[in-house]
């Protein structure tokens, strides 16, 4: 393991302090797996013989996040590192937390973990791998295998059903047959896991490598119909071959996911949900397949799904904007300039534009609107696209217009004309508004 990386150096200092005070300390879990795969780990966890109280006494800044389970966060350079006492667990009563734990030794600690590739230890002082579960062999064979009996591992923590899919897809591994059979057999119990934990796994599956394979594994395992039935319902929903020669809505969505490259959560979820309204709007009219209003209906469905999974309000609003607006890109060359400027200066526009690109590339392949917008953005680079409006409600009331829906329409019209340079000053805007109000009051 390259100890020159800042996070690994910090973890090394923690492990070294534990060792100097008579305790065993190893790097543990996913960071060891990543090291053996020549990947830089996101986090470095430490497993130790020191009990939680001993860890707290040794380090100045600690957080007892799971002290009852032997887990303490140690802050080094203002970054938290998980330090966990070697332990065994038992008596799971809620499908997540053990009813009791007992502190133990590395061999037993490895056997209570989820998958063999996550059950490895690394001694940073002797620079040796400690493998009590066959993790190195499964890494070489690119297999996700439950440690011990799969049924028991999944009964202990049902989120492991989703984690199996996540590791298999993001690492490009296969799920070992007995483990896969247990995932499929137990897929229905995933609903017993909290929405927040399911949400976090979904985000990881679709923002990390191979999200399309993640979708397939979710569907083939039976997990998709439990956590995202709206996506499973896309299967078999035909589309017009003129615009979608690739196939049904599920196939189209899968192709979008294939084109994602380390996306933000908003883009990944926008791609996943952009056509979620199609199954419920499918109809055949005049011999042609139609999906009238599928974008706004899909936006409402997306909001409901994301609320169900406890996403934040800001995340929900951003993804819903992507779904609501994805069909509007087909009209950008017809928009009056003021409308277009308002369209491109919205906070989610760049994400929506990338969604539009991969949407087209996954269907008819026409990118004329995308390149039109690219040129417009160059043109607009010299302009202030969101200037302060010349007029406000007080101005219109001073001209005799009562507050209400008509005022909102008039203010929007005035702002569009301002963006189009038809109204260049506040005085011109007031004169225009005076004439408009007079005309409406006749």
DOMARRO-588204 format. One record per residue (C-alpha): z, x, y; residue number from 0. Coordinates in pm, whole numbers, plus 50000, padded with zeros to 5 digits. Layout:
REM residues N
@up=Z&east=X&north=Y&tornu=NUM
...
***
This chain:
REM residues 442
@up=50000&east=50000&north=50000&tornu=0
@up=49900&east=50137&north=50340&tornu=1
@up=50234&east=50187&north=50515&tornu=2
@up=50063&east=50263&north=50846&tornu=3
@up=50022&east=49894&north=50930&tornu=4
@up=50283&east=49773&north=51180&tornu=5
@up=50408&east=49477&north=50974&tornu=6
@up=50434&east=49684&north=50658&tornu=7
@up=50618&east=49960&north=50846&tornu=8
@up=50869&east=49701&north=50968&tornu=9
@up=50914&east=49564&north=50614&tornu=10
@up=50957&east=49921&north=50487&tornu=11
@up=51238&east=49980&north=50739&tornu=12
@up=51416&east=49666&north=50617&tornu=13
@up=51378&east=49767&north=50252&tornu=14
@up=51492&east=50121&north=50329&tornu=15
@up=51809&east=49999&north=50499&tornu=16
@up=51887&east=49782&north=50198&tornu=17
@up=51830&east=50079&north=49965&tornu=18
@up=52047&east=50312&north=50175&tornu=19
@up=52329&east=50062&north=50136&tornu=20
@up=52309&east=50060&north=49758&tornu=21
@up=52073&east=49767&north=49699&tornu=22
@up=51739&east=49738&north=49521&tornu=23
@up=51456&east=49619&north=49748&tornu=24
@up=51094&east=49548&north=49658&tornu=25
@up=50796&east=49395&north=49833&tornu=26
@up=50725&east=49071&north=49651&tornu=27
@up=50466&east=48802&north=49586&tornu=28
@up=50147&east=48745&north=49780&tornu=29
@up=50159&east=49070&north=49975&tornu=30
@up=50149&east=49269&north=49650&tornu=31
@up=49859&east=49058&north=49525&tornu=32
@up=49672&east=49122&north=49850&tornu=33
@up=49744&east=49494&north=49833&tornu=34
@up=49594&east=49514&north=49484&tornu=35
@up=49287&east=49325&north=49611&tornu=36
@up=49249&east=49567&north=49904&tornu=37
@up=49331&east=49292&north=50153&tornu=38
@up=49572&east=49314&north=50443&tornu=39
@up=49860&east=49074&north=50372&tornu=40
@up=49949&east=48802&north=50622&tornu=41
@up=50320&east=48844&north=50553&tornu=42
@up=50540&east=49089&north=50367&tornu=43
@up=50830&east=48934&north=50177&tornu=44
@up=51118&east=49139&north=50036&tornu=45
@up=51313&east=49069&north=49718&tornu=46
@up=51651&east=49236&north=49684&tornu=47
@up=51968&east=49263&north=49479&tornu=48
@up=52169&east=49215&north=49801&tornu=49
@up=52333&east=48874&north=49836&tornu=50
@up=52265&east=48668&north=50152&tornu=51
@up=52601&east=48752&north=50309&tornu=52
@up=52534&east=49122&north=50255&tornu=53
@up=52191&east=49091&north=50418&tornu=54
@up=52347&east=48920&north=50720&tornu=55
@up=52603&east=49197&north=50759&tornu=56
@up=52339&east=49471&north=50743&tornu=57
@up=52101&east=49335&north=51005&tornu=58
@up=52173&east=49241&north=51364&tornu=59
@up=51924&east=48953&north=51393&tornu=60
@up=51903&east=48711&north=51103&tornu=61
@up=51831&east=48341&north=51049&tornu=62
@up=51986&east=48165&north=50746&tornu=63
@up=51679&east=47945&north=50677&tornu=64
@up=51755&east=47903&north=50307&tornu=65
@up=52085&east=48077&north=50260&tornu=66
@up=52191&east=47832&north=49989&tornu=67
@up=51885&east=47946&north=49792&tornu=68
@up=51938&east=48313&north=49866&tornu=69
@up=51683&east=48338&north=50150&tornu=70
@up=51750&east=48501&north=50487&tornu=71
@up=51500&east=48577&north=50764&tornu=72
@up=51547&east=48923&north=50913&tornu=73
@up=51396&east=48977&north=51258&tornu=74
@up=51233&east=49316&north=51303&tornu=75
@up=51030&east=49376&north=51621&tornu=76
@up=51078&east=49003&north=51691&tornu=77
@up=50887&east=48917&north=51372&tornu=78
@up=51062&east=48732&north=51089&tornu=79
@up=51060&east=48883&north=50740&tornu=80
@up=51180&east=48681&north=50444&tornu=81
@up=51448&east=48864&north=50247&tornu=82
@up=51537&east=48682&north=49924&tornu=83
@up=51797&east=48770&north=49664&tornu=84
@up=51670&east=48804&north=49305&tornu=85
@up=51751&east=48468&north=49147&tornu=86
@up=51692&east=48214&north=48875&tornu=87
@up=51665&east=47843&north=48946&tornu=88
@up=51720&east=47521&north=48759&tornu=89
@up=51794&east=47151&north=48770&tornu=90
@up=51511&east=47049&north=49005&tornu=91
@up=51587&east=46695&north=49119&tornu=92
@up=51344&east=46629&north=49407&tornu=93
@up=51028&east=46804&north=49294&tornu=94
@up=51090&east=47085&north=49538&tornu=95
@up=51445&east=47221&north=49555&tornu=96
@up=51647&east=47358&north=49262&tornu=97
@up=51973&east=47183&north=49188&tornu=98
@up=52137&east=47519&north=49134&tornu=99
@up=52055&east=47889&north=49158&tornu=100
@up=52214&east=48200&north=49020&tornu=101
@up=52155&east=48552&north=49139&tornu=102
@up=51986&east=48767&north=48880&tornu=103
@up=51754&east=49064&north=48824&tornu=104
@up=51385&east=49127&north=48909&tornu=105
@up=51258&east=49032&north=48561&tornu=106
@up=51417&east=48686&north=48580&tornu=107
@up=51320&east=48639&north=48945&tornu=108
@up=50954&east=48700&north=48860&tornu=109
@up=50961&east=48431&north=48590&tornu=110
@up=51078&east=48156&north=48827&tornu=111
@up=50774&east=48204&north=49056&tornu=112
@up=50459&east=47987&north=49048&tornu=113
@up=50158&east=48192&north=48935&tornu=114
@up=50129&east=48531&north=48769&tornu=115
@up=49929&east=48682&north=49056&tornu=116
@up=50219&east=48589&north=49287&tornu=117
@up=50488&east=48724&north=49054&tornu=118
@up=50438&east=49095&north=49120&tornu=119
@up=50676&east=49342&north=49286&tornu=120
@up=50602&east=49670&north=49461&tornu=121
@up=50856&east=49949&north=49500&tornu=122
@up=50766&east=50104&north=49840&tornu=123
@up=50969&east=50416&north=49760&tornu=124
@up=50831&east=50508&north=49418&tornu=125
@up=50499&east=50340&north=49507&tornu=126
@up=50492&east=50160&north=49171&tornu=127
@up=50392&east=49805&north=49076&tornu=128
@up=50645&east=49611&north=48870&tornu=129
@up=50473&east=49345&north=48661&tornu=130
@up=50686&east=49130&north=48431&tornu=131
@up=50443&east=48836&north=48399&tornu=132
@up=50096&east=48979&north=48338&tornu=133
@up=49986&east=48936&north=48697&tornu=134
@up=49774&east=49252&north=48711&tornu=135
@up=49571&east=49143&north=48409&tornu=136
@up=49508&east=48802&north=48564&tornu=137
@up=49410&east=48965&north=48892&tornu=138
@up=49151&east=49173&north=48708&tornu=139
@up=49029&east=48864&north=48523&tornu=140
@up=49032&east=48658&north=48845&tornu=141
@up=49256&east=48390&north=48696&tornu=142
@up=49520&east=48160&north=48840&tornu=143
@up=49773&east=48114&north=48561&tornu=144
@up=50110&east=47943&north=48584&tornu=145
@up=50405&east=48159&north=48484&tornu=146
@up=50551&east=48023&north=48163&tornu=147
@up=50477&east=47659&north=48084&tornu=148
@up=50252&east=47499&north=48351&tornu=149
@up=50412&east=47156&north=48311&tornu=150
@up=50752&east=47304&north=48391&tornu=151
@up=50627&east=47499&north=48694&tornu=152
@up=50461&east=47188&north=48842&tornu=153
@up=50763&east=46969&north=48768&tornu=154
@up=50982&east=47212&north=48962&tornu=155
@up=50767&east=47196&north=49275&tornu=156
@up=50480&east=46948&north=49278&tornu=157
@up=50316&east=47119&north=49576&tornu=158
@up=50215&east=47390&north=49329&tornu=159
@up=49938&east=47152&north=49216&tornu=160
@up=49772&east=47200&north=49555&tornu=161
@up=49861&east=47567&north=49570&tornu=162
@up=49673&east=47625&north=49244&tornu=163
@up=49361&east=47482&north=49407&tornu=164
@up=49417&east=47679&north=49725&tornu=165
@up=49455&east=48016&north=49553&tornu=166
@up=49162&east=47951&north=49319&tornu=167
@up=48929&east=47857&north=49603&tornu=168
@up=49032&east=48109&north=49866&tornu=169
@up=49054&east=48401&north=49620&tornu=170
@up=48740&east=48299&north=49430&tornu=171
@up=48935&east=48277&north=49101&tornu=172
@up=48918&east=48036&north=48807&tornu=173
@up=49218&east=47828&north=48706&tornu=174
@up=49323&east=47919&north=48351&tornu=175
@up=49259&east=47624&north=48109&tornu=176
@up=49620&east=47530&north=48029&tornu=177
@up=49713&east=47549&north=48397&tornu=178
@up=49405&east=47344&north=48493&tornu=179
@up=49485&east=47080&north=48230&tornu=180
@up=49836&east=47049&north=48372&tornu=181
@up=49699&east=47014&north=48726&tornu=182
@up=49468&east=46731&north=48620&tornu=183
@up=49736&east=46560&north=48410&tornu=184
@up=49989&east=46563&north=48692&tornu=185
@up=49763&east=46506&north=48994&tornu=186
@up=49903&east=46160&north=49065&tornu=187
@up=50252&east=46294&north=49137&tornu=188
@up=50130&east=46490&north=49441&tornu=189
@up=50209&east=46180&north=49647&tornu=190
@up=50578&east=46255&north=49592&tornu=191
@up=50543&east=46564&north=49812&tornu=192
@up=50612&east=46525&north=50184&tornu=193
@up=50306&east=46463&north=50406&tornu=194
@up=50385&east=46773&north=50611&tornu=195
@up=50367&east=47006&north=50309&tornu=196
@up=50045&east=46843&north=50188&tornu=197
@up=49901&east=46878&north=50539&tornu=198
@up=49973&east=47250&north=50551&tornu=199
@up=49800&east=47311&north=50216&tornu=200
@up=49496&east=47105&north=50322&tornu=201
@up=49459&east=47314&north=50637&tornu=202
@up=49483&east=47636&north=50437&tornu=203
@up=49228&east=47518&north=50180&tornu=204
@up=48969&east=47429&north=50444&tornu=205
@up=49021&east=47715&north=50689&tornu=206
@up=49018&east=47998&north=50435&tornu=207
@up=48728&east=48135&north=50228&tornu=208
@up=48533&east=47898&north=49999&tornu=209
@up=48641&east=47561&north=50143&tornu=210
@up=48353&east=47381&north=49965&tornu=211
@up=48486&east=47501&north=49631&tornu=212
@up=48829&east=47387&north=49741&tornu=213
@up=48686&east=47039&north=49797&tornu=214
@up=48527&east=47041&north=49451&tornu=215
@up=48849&east=47151&north=49282&tornu=216
@up=49046&east=46885&north=49467&tornu=217
@up=48801&east=46621&north=49351&tornu=218
@up=48767&east=46744&north=48991&tornu=219
@up=49145&east=46769&north=48952&tornu=220
@up=49207&east=46415&north=49076&tornu=221
@up=49410&east=46540&north=49374&tornu=222
@up=49150&east=46436&north=49633&tornu=223
@up=49167&east=46066&north=49550&tornu=224
@up=49545&east=46085&north=49586&tornu=225
@up=49571&east=46264&north=49920&tornu=226
@up=49233&east=46194&north=50084&tornu=227
@up=49080&east=45890&north=49911&tornu=228
@up=48856&east=45837&north=50215&tornu=229
@up=48677&east=46164&north=50133&tornu=230
@up=48652&east=46087&north=49761&tornu=231
@up=48487&east=45757&north=49861&tornu=232
@up=48194&east=45950&north=50008&tornu=233
@up=48064&east=46017&north=49658&tornu=234
@up=47758&east=45812&north=49569&tornu=235
@up=47706&east=45681&north=49925&tornu=236
@up=47332&east=45728&north=49967&tornu=237
@up=47167&east=45837&north=50292&tornu=238
@up=46817&east=45813&north=50433&tornu=239
@up=46608&east=46091&north=50271&tornu=240
@up=46420&east=46129&north=50602&tornu=241
@up=46729&east=46270&north=50770&tornu=242
@up=46936&east=46369&north=50468&tornu=243
@up=46716&east=46512&north=50193&tornu=244
@up=47022&east=46696&north=50059&tornu=245
@up=47183&east=46389&north=49902&tornu=246
@up=47480&east=46157&north=49946&tornu=247
@up=47756&east=46177&north=50207&tornu=248
@up=47985&east=46386&north=49987&tornu=249
@up=47709&east=46640&north=49914&tornu=250
@up=47627&east=46658&north=50286&tornu=251
@up=47993&east=46713&north=50380&tornu=252
@up=48026&east=46979&north=50113&tornu=253
@up=47727&east=47165&north=50261&tornu=254
@up=47897&east=47168&north=50602&tornu=255
@up=48206&east=47322&north=50446&tornu=256
@up=47988&east=47591&north=50285&tornu=257
@up=47871&east=47695&north=50631&tornu=258
@up=48220&east=47741&north=50777&tornu=259
@up=48322&east=48100&north=50850&tornu=260
@up=48695&east=48142&north=50921&tornu=261
@up=48698&east=47819&north=51123&tornu=262
@up=48973&east=47677&north=51336&tornu=263
@up=49163&east=47385&north=51183&tornu=264
@up=48992&east=47152&north=51432&tornu=265
@up=48642&east=47260&north=51328&tornu=266
@up=48725&east=47253&north=50957&tornu=267
@up=48875&east=46905&north=50977&tornu=268
@up=48597&east=46788&north=51208&tornu=269
@up=48346&east=46893&north=50941&tornu=270
@up=48548&east=46725&north=50666&tornu=271
@up=48591&east=46396&north=50852&tornu=272
@up=48275&east=46371&north=51065&tornu=273
@up=48109&east=46117&north=50833&tornu=274
@up=48425&east=45955&north=50696&tornu=275
@up=48310&east=45625&north=50850&tornu=276
@up=47986&east=45610&north=50651&tornu=277
@up=48115&east=45455&north=50327&tornu=278
@up=48259&east=45155&north=50514&tornu=279
@up=47953&east=45108&north=50740&tornu=280
@up=47682&east=45149&north=50477&tornu=281
@up=47415&east=44879&north=50486&tornu=282
@up=47046&east=44838&north=50416&tornu=283
@up=46848&east=44671&north=50695&tornu=284
@up=46472&east=44624&north=50693&tornu=285
@up=46459&east=44838&north=50383&tornu=286
@up=46635&east=45133&north=50550&tornu=287
@up=46986&east=45271&north=50507&tornu=288
@up=47198&east=45226&north=50820&tornu=289
@up=47547&east=45336&north=50925&tornu=290
@up=47596&east=45148&north=51252&tornu=291
@up=47894&east=45270&north=51458&tornu=292
@up=48002&east=45508&north=51186&tornu=293
@up=48111&east=45771&north=51443&tornu=294
@up=48366&east=45560&north=51638&tornu=295
@up=48481&east=45388&north=51320&tornu=296
@up=48516&east=45730&north=51159&tornu=297
@up=48714&east=45845&north=51461&tornu=298
@up=48965&east=45564&north=51410&tornu=299
@up=48986&east=45641&north=51039&tornu=300
@up=49040&east=46010&north=51116&tornu=301
@up=49325&east=45924&north=51352&tornu=302
@up=49492&east=45715&north=51081&tornu=303
@up=49449&east=45985&north=50815&tornu=304
@up=49587&east=46261&north=51036&tornu=305
@up=49882&east=46047&north=51145&tornu=306
@up=49953&east=45982&north=50779&tornu=307
@up=49964&east=46359&north=50724&tornu=308
@up=50187&east=46417&north=51029&tornu=309
@up=49947&east=46626&north=51237&tornu=310
@up=50044&east=46677&north=51600&tornu=311
@up=49903&east=46449&north=51868&tornu=312
@up=49696&east=46730&north=52020&tornu=313
@up=49543&east=46821&north=51683&tornu=314
@up=49460&east=46458&north=51612&tornu=315
@up=49300&east=46405&north=51953&tornu=316
@up=49084&east=46716&north=51917&tornu=317
@up=48953&east=46630&north=51570&tornu=318
@up=48894&east=46266&north=51667&tornu=319
@up=48686&east=46386&north=51962&tornu=320
@up=48469&east=46585&north=51719&tornu=321
@up=48417&east=46281&north=51497&tornu=322
@up=48365&east=46035&north=51783&tornu=323
@up=48107&east=46250&north=51961&tornu=324
@up=47907&east=46409&north=51681&tornu=325
@up=47624&east=46155&north=51707&tornu=326
@up=47598&east=46190&north=52086&tornu=327
@up=47437&east=46531&north=52047&tornu=328
@up=47118&east=46351&north=51946&tornu=329
@up=47093&east=46212&north=52302&tornu=330
@up=47166&east=46521&north=52510&tornu=331
@up=46804&east=46575&north=52616&tornu=332
@up=46794&east=46218&north=52751&tornu=333
@up=47121&east=46235&north=52944&tornu=334
@up=47111&east=46237&north=53322&tornu=335
@up=47233&east=46571&north=53449&tornu=336
@up=47570&east=46446&north=53572&tornu=337
@up=47651&east=46293&north=53233&tornu=338
@up=47543&east=46610&north=53058&tornu=339
@up=47766&east=46825&north=53278&tornu=340
@up=48062&east=46600&north=53202&tornu=341
@up=47975&east=46616&north=52832&tornu=342
@up=47967&east=46996&north=52810&tornu=343
@up=48280&east=47067&north=53015&tornu=344
@up=48516&east=46880&north=52782&tornu=345
@up=48782&east=47095&north=52605&tornu=346
@up=48645&east=47032&north=52256&tornu=347
@up=48278&east=47081&north=52340&tornu=348
@up=48235&east=47431&north=52192&tornu=349
@up=48387&east=47317&north=51864&tornu=350
@up=48172&east=47004&north=51866&tornu=351
@up=47861&east=47211&north=51933&tornu=352
@up=47927&east=47429&north=51630&tornu=353
@up=47991&east=47115&north=51426&tornu=354
@up=47655&east=46980&north=51547&tornu=355
@up=47482&east=47303&north=51442&tornu=356
@up=47615&east=47303&north=51086&tornu=357
@up=47565&east=46925&north=51062&tornu=358
@up=47193&east=46965&north=51138&tornu=359
@up=47162&east=47275&north=50920&tornu=360
@up=47312&east=47075&north=50632&tornu=361
@up=47065&east=46787&north=50665&tornu=362
@up=46727&east=46767&north=50843&tornu=363
@up=46745&east=47123&north=50978&tornu=364
@up=46631&east=47033&north=51331&tornu=365
@up=46817&east=47237&north=51593&tornu=366
@up=46621&east=47149&north=51908&tornu=367
@up=46921&east=46980&north=52071&tornu=368
@up=47142&east=47277&north=51987&tornu=369
@up=46906&east=47525&north=52152&tornu=370
@up=46854&east=47289&north=52446&tornu=371
@up=47230&east=47297&north=52505&tornu=372
@up=47242&east=47675&north=52469&tornu=373
@up=46989&east=47705&north=52752&tornu=374
@up=47172&east=47449&north=52963&tornu=375
@up=47498&east=47640&north=52925&tornu=376
@up=47326&east=47951&north=53057&tornu=377
@up=47194&east=47748&north=53350&tornu=378
@up=47535&east=47593&north=53418&tornu=379
@up=47713&east=47929&north=53406&tornu=380
@up=47651&east=47962&north=53781&tornu=381
@up=47794&east=47619&north=53863&tornu=382
@up=48136&east=47466&north=53887&tornu=383
@up=48098&east=47193&north=53626&tornu=384
@up=48422&east=47012&north=53702&tornu=385
@up=48466&east=47012&north=54083&tornu=386
@up=48727&east=46799&north=54256&tornu=387
@up=48592&east=46450&north=54322&tornu=388
@up=48505&east=46371&north=54685&tornu=389
@up=48639&east=46016&north=54647&tornu=390
@up=48956&east=45864&north=54504&tornu=391
@up=49102&east=45516&north=54474&tornu=392
@up=49277&east=45535&north=54810&tornu=393
@up=48944&east=45605&north=54982&tornu=394
@up=48789&east=45293&north=54829&tornu=395
@up=49089&east=45073&north=54912&tornu=396
@up=49067&east=45195&north=55272&tornu=397
@up=48708&east=45068&north=55268&tornu=398
@up=48831&east=44727&north=55154&tornu=399
@up=48777&east=44747&north=54777&tornu=400
@up=49060&east=44605&north=54562&tornu=401
@up=49192&east=44803&north=54266&tornu=402
@up=49045&east=44704&north=53930&tornu=403
@up=48768&east=44777&north=53679&tornu=404
@up=48495&east=44775&north=53946&tornu=405
@up=48674&east=45052&north=54135&tornu=406
@up=48675&east=45270&north=53823&tornu=407
@up=48302&east=45216&north=53773&tornu=408
@up=48228&east=45297&north=54137&tornu=409
@up=48434&east=45618&north=54124&tornu=410
@up=48252&east=45726&north=53806&tornu=411
@up=47913&east=45657&north=53968&tornu=412
@up=48012&east=45853&north=54278&tornu=413
@up=48126&east=46148&north=54070&tornu=414
@up=47801&east=46151&north=53872&tornu=415
@up=47603&east=46159&north=54195&tornu=416
@up=47826&east=46439&north=54319&tornu=417
@up=47758&east=46640&north=54002&tornu=418
@up=47387&east=46580&north=54050&tornu=419
@up=47409&east=46699&north=54414&tornu=420
@up=47292&east=46360&north=54541&tornu=421
@up=47620&east=46339&north=54731&tornu=422
@up=47704&east=46673&north=54888&tornu=423
@up=48008&east=46595&north=55107&tornu=424
@up=48298&east=46356&north=55131&tornu=425
@up=48139&east=46195&north=55436&tornu=426
@up=47816&east=46125&north=55246&tornu=427
@up=48021&east=45986&north=54960&tornu=428
@up=48217&east=45754&north=55189&tornu=429
@up=47897&east=45625&north=55346&tornu=430
@up=47744&east=45566&north=55003&tornu=431
@up=48060&east=45386&north=54886&tornu=432
@up=48068&east=45169&north=55200&tornu=433
@up=47715&east=45047&north=55128&tornu=434
@up=47794&east=44988&north=54760&tornu=435
@up=48105&east=44787&north=54840&tornu=436
@up=47921&east=44584&north=55104&tornu=437
@up=47643&east=44508&north=54854&tornu=438
@up=47892&east=44398&north=54587&tornu=439
@up=48080&east=44173&north=54827&tornu=440
@up=47777&east=43972&north=54941&tornu=441
***
